[in-house]
Amino acid sequence: MGAWGIKALESDEGLDVVDVLREYLEGFEDKKEITLKEIIDLMIEEGMLGETFEEIEFLYDNTAMAVSELYFDFKENGKLDYDDEEEDETTFSKLEKFSSDKKSLKYLIDYLTNIYNKVPDEDGEREIVELWYENGQNPNYEEWYNHLGSLIEKLKAKYKS
């Protein structure tokens, strides 16, 4: 896990989510809107999310968090700031709308809640939690765990609105 911050998008795997989304968006000349469902379906199709909640993997957990972070980045800033200015890339800056539906919000709420509740995989652990916890040695664990809880609360608020 290459991470330089507590957010999923502050990790190598989080940037992989951005790259998959970038490649997808590049397939459209003038795409101005994206949906949460569209991104979730894309991530499942690309093997970045499991088909079911029972498929527990670090990558899937990180992807679910990263997708949630992307959604709220757009909602809070009105854009996704992942274009490469040196290459005059405008893939993300073309997006004007990022919409969601109840089913997609519920999917992310349930997914992140499973992480938060440390629902184990078949080996009896939740790898993302174990990696962040590091046997109680990671001073950033509590901040990461609180960030995860914050994402869940924001998703729930959006779901209720």
C-alpha positions in Angstrom: 0.0 0.0 0.0 1.6 3.2 -1.2 -0.2 6.0 0.7 0.8 9.5 1.5 -2.4 10.5 3.3 -5.5 9.0 5.0 -7.8 9.3 2.0 -8.1 6.5 -0.5 -7.3 9.0 -3.3 -4.0 9.7 -1.5 -2.8 6.2 -2.4 -1.4 4.4 -5.5 -4.6 2.3 -5.6 -6.8 5.5 -5.4 -4.9 7.0 -8.3 -5.6 3.7 -10.2 -9.3 4.5 -9.7 -8.7 7.9 -11.2 -6.8 6.4 -14.2 -9.6 3.9 -14.9 -12.2 6.7 -14.8 -9.9 8.9 -17.0 -9.6 6.2 -19.7 -13.4 5.7 -19.6 -14.1 9.4 -20.0 -11.6 9.7 -22.8 -13.9 7.3 -24.8 -16.5 10.1 -25.0 -15.9 13.3 -26.9 -18.1 15.7 -25.0 -19.3 13.9 -21.9 -20.5 16.5 -19.4 -22.3 14.3 -16.9 -21.4 11.2 -15.0 -23.4 9.1 -12.5 -22.4 7.3 -9.4 -24.0 4.1 -10.8 -21.9 4.5 -14.0 -18.7 4.6 -12.0 -19.6 1.7 -9.7 -20.5 -0.4 -12.7 -17.2 0.6 -14.4 -15.2 -0.3 -11.4 -16.9 -3.7 -11.1 -16.3 -4.3 -14.8 -12.7 -3.4 -14.6 -12.1 -5.6 -11.6 -11.6 -2.7 -9.1 -14.7 -3.7 -7.1 -16.1 -7.2 -6.4 -19.4 -8.5 -7.7 -20.7 -9.0 -4.2 -20.0 -7.7 -0.7 -18.7 -11.2 0.2 -15.7 -10.6 -2.1 -13.5 -8.7 0.3 -10.2 -7.4 -0.9 -8.0 -4.4 0.0 -8.3 -3.1 -3.6 -12.1 -3.3 -3.5 -12.3 -1.5 -0.2 -10.0 1.2 -1.3 -11.9 1.6 -4.5 -15.2 2.0 -2.7 -13.7 4.7 -0.5 -12.1 6.4 -3.5 -15.4 6.5 -5.5 -17.1 8.1 -2.5 -14.3 10.7 -2.2 -14.5 11.5 -5.9 -18.3 12.0 -5.5 -17.9 14.4 -2.6 -15.0 16.2 -4.2 -17.3 17.0 -7.1 -20.2 17.9 -4.8 -18.1 20.2 -2.6 -15.9 21.8 -5.3 -18.1 21.6 -8.5 -15.3 19.8 -10.3 -12.9 16.9 -10.3 -9.3 18.3 -10.3 -7.4 15.4 -11.8 -6.5 16.8 -15.3 -2.8 17.0 -16.2 -2.2 20.7 -16.8 1.2 20.0 -18.5 -0.5 17.9 -21.2 -3.5 20.4 -21.5 -5.8 17.5 -20.6 -9.4 18.4 -20.0 -11.0 15.0 -19.4 -12.3 15.8 -15.9 -12.8 19.5 -16.3 -15.4 18.8 -19.0 -17.7 17.3 -16.4 -20.5 19.6 -15.3 -22.7 17.2 -13.4 -22.1 14.2 -11.1 -25.4 12.7 -10.1 -26.4 9.8 -7.9 -29.4 7.6 -7.2 -30.6 6.0 -4.0 -29.4 2.5 -5.0 -25.8 3.6 -5.7 -25.7 5.6 -2.5 -27.0 2.6 -0.6 -24.4 0.4 -2.2 -21.6 2.7 -1.0 -23.2 3.1 2.4 -23.4 -0.6 2.9 -19.9 -1.2 1.5 -18.2 1.4 3.6 -20.2 0.3 6.7 -18.9 -3.2 6.2 -15.3 -1.8 6.3 -16.1 0.4 9.3 -17.6 -2.6 11.1 -14.5 -4.6 10.2 -16.6 -7.4 8.5 -13.9 -10.1 7.9 -13.0 -11.9 4.8 -12.8 -15.7 4.6 -9.4 -15.5 6.4 -11.0 -13.7 9.4 -9.7 -10.2 8.7 -10.4 -7.1 6.8 -7.0 -6.3 5.1 -7.5 -2.6 4.7 -8.3 -2.2 8.4 -5.3 -4.5 9.4 -3.0 -2.5 7.1 -4.1 0.8 8.6 -4.1 -0.4 12.2 -0.7 -2.1 12.0 -1.2 -3.8 15.4 -1.9 -0.5 17.0 1.3 1.1 15.8 0.0 3.4 13.1 -0.6 6.9 14.5 -2.8 7.7 11.5 -5.3 4.9 12.1 -7.8 6.9 14.1 -7.7 9.7 11.6 -8.3 7.2 8.7 -11.1 5.5 10.6 -12.8 8.8 11.4 -12.5 9.8 7.7 -14.2 6.5 6.8 -17.0 7.3 9.3 -17.3 10.8 7.9 -17.8 9.4 4.3 -20.5 7.1 5.6 -22.3 9.9 7.4 -22.1 12.1 4.3 -23.5 9.3 2.1 -26.3 8.7 4.5 -27.2 12.5 4.5 -27.2 12.5 0.7 -29.3 9.3 0.7 -31.9 10.9 3.0 -32.1 14.2 0.9 
